[in-house]
Amino acid sequence: MISQFFVLSQRGDNIVFRDCKFSFFCSFIFDSRFTYNILAKQKQGLDLYIALPFGGYGVDCGAEFAFQSYSILSTVVVLYISTELIDRGEVPKGSAEIFFRKVKFWKEDEEEEAPPVFVGLSNVDGVNYIHVKVAGLFFVATTRVNVSPSLVLELLQRIARVIKDYLGILNEDSLRKNFVLVYELLDEVIDFGYPQTTSTEILKSYVFNEPIVVDAARLPTLGPASMFMQGAKRMPGTAVTKSVVATEPGGRKREEIFVDIIEKISVTFSSSGYILTSEIDGTIQMKSYLTGNPEIRLALNEDLGIGKGSASLYDYRSSAGGAVILDDCNFHESVRLDSFDVDRTLALIPPDGEFAVMNYRMTQEFTPPFRVNALIEEAGQLKAEVIIKVRADFATSVTANTITVQMPVPTYTSRIESYKNDFHRRVKGAVSVGDIVKFSSLDATEDLSCTVGVSFELEAGAVGQTTDFKEGAKRLEWCLKKACLSHIFHQIMIVSFKLLINTLHLNLKTLQIVGGAEHTLRTKLTFSQESHGNIAREAGPVNLNFTIPMYNASKLQVRYLQIAKKSPSYNPYRWVRYVTQSNSYVARL
Amino acid sequence: MAPPPIVQQKSSSPSQPSGYVFFLPSLSVLLLNRKPLRFLIPSYCLSRKSEVSDLKLQLRQLAGSRAPGADDSKRDLFKRVISYMTVGIDVSAAFSEMVMCSATSDIVLKKMCYLYVGNYARCHPDLALLTINFLQKDCRDVDPMIRGLALRSLCSLRVPNLVEYLVSPLSSGLEDGSPYVRMVAVLGVLKLYHISATTCFDSDFPASLKNLMLTDSDAQVVANCLFVLQEIWNLEANKSEEANRERETLLSKQTIYYLLNRIKEFNEWAQCLILELISKYIPSDSNDIFDIMNLLEDRLQHANGAVVLATIKVFLHLTMSMTDVHQQVYERLKAPLLTLVGSGSSEQSYAVLSHLHLLVMRAPMLFSSDYKHFYCQFSDPSYIKKLKLEMLTAIANESNTYEIVTELCEYAGNVDVPIARESIRAVGKIALQQYDVNAIVDRLLQFLEMEKDYVTAETLVLVKDLLRKYPQWSHDCIAVVGNISSKNVQEPKAKAALIWMLGEYSKDMPDAPYILENLIENWDDENAAEVLVFNY
């Protein structure tokens, strides 16, 4: 079913490579059906296979070597590659290389991002490449048969999760440190291309290597990798970064269970502030470190309703009594729904590792956590003013963090400034820093950097909260994705750079917004040419990124989490956490 | 650059001479970084040989040792050997030492040794022969884990002239008391088939698998039997009549119901592959169809998208001939599919959306009230946005055209130019479907006022198409088109569209000759076929 599985870093380095049909490890594997000149040499009793793309450099290495092609899929290991070839950068292209080139230079049909499923060399070799991006790594499977893509995509995602369960943290570093363990896992997960088991629970009895734990605190903030996570609709893993097999320093495992209710919300506001669409995609995620797998019961809101009858029309009439009505939901296979219809309780024996107990979708009306109003108006010739107002519509006990406001501005914008207002000079330490606007230029030779006074202008009512502001928080960043991704996607980025240069990226990373607060940002734009017509059509929309811990928009609650007791003294730690994240939070101009 | 991997931390091991520390990082750089490669090659080549022979020496010293802690040092050495192997360094020279060291009860060591053996056996058949003995011995170990692992490694050697050694461990593996060993043995049969099909048939393995499939208590064993039989009979089907018949029996009512009744015992991946098989099954009557659908109904609530999609495939295939039920199935599928779109990563949503796309194309009416689900989200990657735009175009009808077009117009100003273009085209396509043309034409003309080159270009092409279909709108359109400065029109298709309109409606446009004049001035530089064709 699956021919090969490999993990690539963003730079295209092979981190893990497994040929599922043959047990080979190698860094350079290529497909024999692809036209290559195969040159073989006998040296010191060892076969040296050297491969060249057809019509490549005419290295005179003797007779052409025809090798045996075994079955549908045939691969050859390049055991040793002459240094001369490496010097010229002419390393044979393996499937990993072909994949990487495709992804990197994806331009078919004007698309800029390679879709998760594509054919290798336009039907020449019949290899399908299927990949997912997790934690900035490519998890790739290749296949020659007509297998369900969603099956492979789900499998890849699951493999990534199993590896994460074992290693605690999934990144390049931890993979490289634990590659023997990863291969061991892969051997049990996929045998001869057929998926066997992906349950961390069952794998535990087959896998014996101990993970080498990578210290989470020591990790760099994944510069380029984090971009992937932001871009993709990544479901954030729970904050737990502990391996399922690792033992605590004390030698005893801590008995605990984490239940996270994670909601991704999508809201679109019209220019007049009216809600055009709103949707919540939620997951109840569980990670269990309980020994002996006791049964647990998870009780949800008693008045929880599922399905809106046959009508799936969006209607914003609030349902009677404020009951939570989900449009639809699905459950993990371990969940038993015997009493779900009666008292909305889920019974399950949680397997080890992280998994989604339940996914749900809701289009019922809810109060969006933020009201966003954005306005752009012309302020004289070659000038415009942007006013973005964000109001937090939740309890003051809740604080949202890592808020980012993004707004594309017209292409011909030459200068952006936000300026201080006298009022704020009096607020001690509140608004002082952040006088830098960073420009990254198209090519490195020309640096557009320009420093402008920048600040947030706050409404009088919000003064009380300004003390929450930290130094450096009020920075207006002219942030370009190019800078973050330059490593791998250099080529692609140059293309999309032209698009992205116009994004006003307000980075309020350290800014926290407390419930009930209202913040207004005023920014002046200066243009290099006169705008024609409607300026609002050329800018925007404003997008908000945020995370709000201990808040959920849907009001779905875990009433209780009951763990079957093994003994009277058995009292494991239970963590129930709520997180709301923005998926697409857009205000139009 | 990422920090150097495994090797770095190895240097702290006391059992190794400190000399390693100096060149090991250079190897890791080889792994991680392409550029410095050139400068490192000489030292790497020099050190490679001495390193391998050094490893050999150390392995040999440890081979017979029963001292406490010997296994730990072996583990470290094995790990190093394997790390070299994965980087592509040839460590086959240490083969016999590795085999010697593997006479151990430590399962971690054994596993690493199997990895190593599996990698080198095919290229070194003579060395592989060395391992047969200890692998066969391990196949009779008391620990089922070791039996299974040894059997798997034995089958993965892929050395044709060693096939004879495979048959007996495989047949005893198929009858092993441990499901793990049986599971491995079943796939071992497939491996054997790929090395030597005749040996596989001579030993009558397919028949034993068939028997095992229908009787085994372990679901994964059953699933593996099914996979193997499917693959073998599919490959053999062209060659023999018998294989063809065998392939048919996999689809017999008896087999299908046997699998269906046990479906919940299988893990999600096996479920997908079994559902795939069921989708090929031809039901005998409508009761048959409803039985299967009732059995599988709850699979639609599975959290794994692949299971849901496989179930959907079965449903759609089964009801193909029953039009009214088929429509009901569509209704039933909608909610679970829409939930899946939002619940996974964007790659998973892509797979689900691609399926939705197909359904939408088949039955646009059914989705006409769900159009809001297909609005593009800020964070969607372009491949998803594109699919959504196509779906929005397909489901537009009298009731929702206004909303959809309003939404699409928002995307026209998008920073993502390809998507902006795509949405303008989508607006045009909807207009050609004859819904609410009046409002759409107004919108299109507004696009022209945005004065963005690509927007103008796309819009001109669309206006031209619209005028061909609805000449009655010419008056409104021409007024706006006449104002366009030809300098802003660069793309050949747009130029061609502009020229066509100028020619067709010249009597309504007093400026037409002047605009054409501008275009003619640049005639010599023009080389796009679309534009040139208008010369004649």
Interface residues (C-beta under 8 A of the other chain):
Chain A: M1 S9 R11 D13 F17 K21 F22 S23 F24 F25 C26 S27 F28 L46 D47 Y70 S71 V77 V78 L79 Y80 I81 T83 I86 D87 D109 E110 E111 E112 E113 A114 P115 P116 V117 H131 V132 K133 V134 S148 P149 S150 L151 L153 E154 L155 L156 Q157 E172 D173 R176 K177 F179 V180 Y183 E184 D187 D191 F192 Y194 P195 Q196 T197 T198 S199 Y206 F208 N209 I212 Q230 G231 A232 K233 R234 M235 K264 S266 T268 T277 E279 D281 T283 G307 S310 A311 S312 L313 Y314 D327 D328 C329 N330 F331 H332 E333 A356 M358 N359 Y360 R361 T363 P408 L499 L500 N502 T503 H532 G533 N534 R537 E538 A539 G540 P541 N543 N583 S584 Y585 V586 R588
Chain B: A2 P3 P5 I6 Q9 L31 L32 R34 L37 R38 I41 P42 C45 K79 I82 S83 M85 T86 V87 G88 D90 S92 I107 V108 K111 M112 L115 G118 N119 R122 C123 M145 R152 S156 R158 Y180 M183 V184 L187 L190 K191 H194 Q220 N224 F227 N267 E268 W269 A270 C272 L273 E276 L300 Q301 H302 A303 N304 G305 A306 V308 L309 A310 E331 K334 A335 P336 L338 T339 L340 G342 S343 G344 S345 S346 E347 Q348 S349 Y350 A351 V352 S354 H355 S369 D370 K372 H373 Y375 Q377 F378 S379 D380 P381 S382 Y383 K386 E410 G413 V415 D416 V417 P418 R421 E422 E449 M450 E451 K452
